[in-house]
Amino acid sequence: MNLKSVFKGVVSSVLVFGLIAGTSTIPAFAESTKSSSKDNATESGSYSGTEFQATYRLKKSNGAKVNFWIKNTGKVSVKISINGGQKRTLAPGKSGHISAPVGSLSSDYKFKAVPTPNGGKISISFRIAQKA
């Protein structure tokens, strides 16, 4: 058995386990890019790790505003942002949201949640929704 076949087996096992367990197979440091082509695009879920990042290609025809809501279920404060702006910090046990306008042309919007002020691991429930 060569290294390539061992690696393929490990990757397949992780993907199968993720599908069975209902967990995401995207590493914490990876950035996902998703396109929004339906009206009022929405994504929600939960995340635990060092940093949450998601990128969506949004267009104004699906809604003039995008909201990023979280509930901080962890033990450290979490700072959330959209495209590096609209920042807000939420203490453990608190929830809240930030919003950003969606421009006329399709473009990428980056949603980020990080531990603050001294790092650590975050745990959040989140919802990203584009609205009229």
Sequence and secondary structure as in RCSB ss.txt:
>XXXX:A:sequence
MNLKSVFKGVVSSVLVFGLIAGTSTIPAFAESTKSSSKDNATESGSYSGTEFQATYRLKKSNGAKVNFWIKNTGK
VSVKISINGGQKRTLAPGKSGHISAPVGSLSSDYKFKAVPTPNGGKISISFRIAQKA
>XXXX:A:secstr
  HHHHHHHHHHHHHHHHHHHT   S TT  EEEE  STT EEEEEEEES EEEEEEE GGG SEEEEEEEE SS
SEEEEEETTEEEEEE TT EEEEEEE  SS EEEEEEEEEESS   EEEEEEEEEE 
